[in-house]
Amino acid sequence: MNYIRKYVAEAEKRNIKYRLLLCETDIPDPKFDCPDFKKIFLGYDYAYAVSDNYSAVYNEIPFVFTQFKLNQYGLFQTREEIEEYIVAREKFKLTHPPLMLEEGDFVVFKLHEVFL
């Protein structure tokens, strides 16, 4: 938290725009206990937990899974909706040639914008 507060203070001092996002997953560690920040729920994503955080939602919904509707942030609004997408994605992989979709260790992200 100290680093985040220093980053925000420096960005504000230099008049640099910034956004703080809280990305929660079902992965048990590392765990970040978010103090009483004001936060706005943005939605759910399905992405790599490591590396470049490739988003399957961002890259697949507009082109492959057009039956799914995303919220104003380009994310799923509910956990149920993203679970339906994951099921559809797995079915698609079984009925289409390999490598039609990105492969990897995907996890569900619950995203919030955070305000200090």
C-alpha positions as CSV (number, residue, x, y, z in Angstrom):
1,M,0.0,0.0,0.0
2,N,2.9,2.4,0.7
3,Y,4.2,1.9,-2.8
4,I,0.7,2.6,-4.3
5,R,0.2,5.7,-2.2
6,K,3.7,7.0,-3.3
7,Y,2.9,6.2,-7.0
8,V,-0.4,8.1,-6.7
9,A,1.2,11.1,-5.0
10,E,4.0,11.3,-7.6
11,A,1.5,11.0,-10.5
12,E,-0.6,13.8,-9.0
13,K,2.4,15.9,-8.4
14,R,3.4,15.5,-12.1
15,N,-0.2,15.9,-13.3
16,I,-0.1,12.4,-14.8
17,K,-3.5,10.7,-15.2
18,Y,-3.8,7.3,-13.7
19,R,-6.3,4.6,-12.8
20,L,-6.1,2.0,-10.1
21,L,-7.7,-1.4,-10.8
22,L,-8.3,-4.1,-8.2
23,C,-8.1,-7.5,-9.9
24,E,-9.6,-10.2,-7.7
25,T,-9.3,-13.9,-8.6
26,D,-10.1,-17.3,-7.0
27,I,-6.4,-18.0,-6.8
28,P,-5.7,-18.1,-3.0
29,D,-2.3,-16.4,-3.0
30,P,-1.1,-13.8,-3.1
31,K,-3.9,-12.2,-1.2
32,F,-4.5,-8.4,-0.9
33,D,-6.8,-7.2,1.8
34,C,-8.3,-4.0,0.3
35,P,-8.7,-1.4,3.0
36,D,-11.9,0.7,3.0
37,F,-11.3,2.1,-0.5
38,K,-14.1,3.5,-2.5
39,K,-14.4,1.1,-5.4
40,I,-16.6,0.8,-8.5
41,F,-17.3,-2.7,-9.9
42,L,-16.4,-2.9,-13.5
43,G,-17.1,-6.5,-14.4
44,Y,-15.6,-9.9,-15.0
45,D,-12.9,-10.9,-17.4
46,Y,-11.3,-14.3,-18.4
47,A,-7.5,-13.8,-18.8
48,Y,-4.1,-15.2,-18.2
49,A,-3.1,-14.9,-14.5
50,V,0.6,-14.4,-15.5
51,S,2.5,-13.0,-18.3
52,D,0.7,-10.5,-20.5
53,N,-2.8,-10.9,-19.0
54,Y,-4.3,-11.7,-22.5
55,S,-8.0,-11.3,-22.2
56,A,-10.1,-13.9,-23.9
57,V,-13.2,-11.7,-23.4
58,Y,-11.7,-8.7,-25.2
59,N,-10.3,-10.8,-28.0
60,E,-13.0,-13.4,-28.6
61,I,-16.5,-11.9,-27.8
62,P,-16.6,-9.5,-30.7
63,F,-15.4,-12.1,-33.2
64,V,-16.4,-15.6,-32.1
65,F,-19.0,-15.4,-29.3
66,T,-21.2,-12.6,-30.5
67,Q,-24.2,-14.0,-28.7
68,F,-22.8,-12.6,-25.4
69,K,-23.4,-9.0,-24.4
70,L,-20.8,-7.1,-22.4
71,N,-21.4,-4.1,-20.1
72,Q,-20.2,-0.5,-20.8
73,Y,-16.6,-1.5,-19.7
74,G,-16.4,-4.4,-22.2
75,L,-16.7,-7.0,-19.4
76,F,-19.3,-9.5,-18.2
77,Q,-21.7,-8.0,-15.6
78,T,-22.3,-11.1,-13.6
79,R,-20.3,-14.2,-12.5
80,E,-23.1,-16.3,-14.0
81,E,-22.7,-14.7,-17.4
82,I,-18.9,-15.3,-17.5
83,E,-19.5,-18.9,-16.4
84,E,-21.9,-19.4,-19.4
85,Y,-19.2,-18.0,-21.7
86,I,-16.6,-20.4,-20.3
87,V,-18.9,-23.3,-21.0
88,A,-19.5,-22.1,-24.5
89,R,-15.8,-21.6,-25.0
90,E,-15.0,-25.1,-23.9
91,K,-17.7,-26.5,-26.3
92,F,-16.3,-24.5,-29.1
93,K,-12.8,-25.9,-28.6
94,L,-14.3,-29.4,-28.8
95,T,-16.0,-28.8,-32.1
96,H,-13.4,-26.7,-33.9
97,P,-9.8,-27.2,-35.1
98,P,-7.0,-26.7,-32.5
99,L,-5.6,-23.3,-32.0
100,M,-8.8,-21.5,-33.1
101,L,-8.8,-19.9,-29.6
102,E,-5.9,-18.9,-27.4
103,E,-4.8,-21.6,-25.0
104,G,-3.4,-21.0,-21.6
105,D,-4.0,-20.8,-17.8
106,F,-7.0,-18.6,-17.8
107,V,-8.7,-17.4,-14.6
108,V,-11.8,-15.3,-13.9
109,F,-10.9,-11.7,-12.9
110,K,-13.4,-9.6,-10.9
111,L,-12.4,-6.0,-11.7
112,H,-13.0,-2.8,-9.7
113,E,-11.7,0.7,-10.2
114,V,-10.3,1.9,-6.8
115,F,-10.1,5.4,-5.4
116,L,-7.8,6.2,-2.5
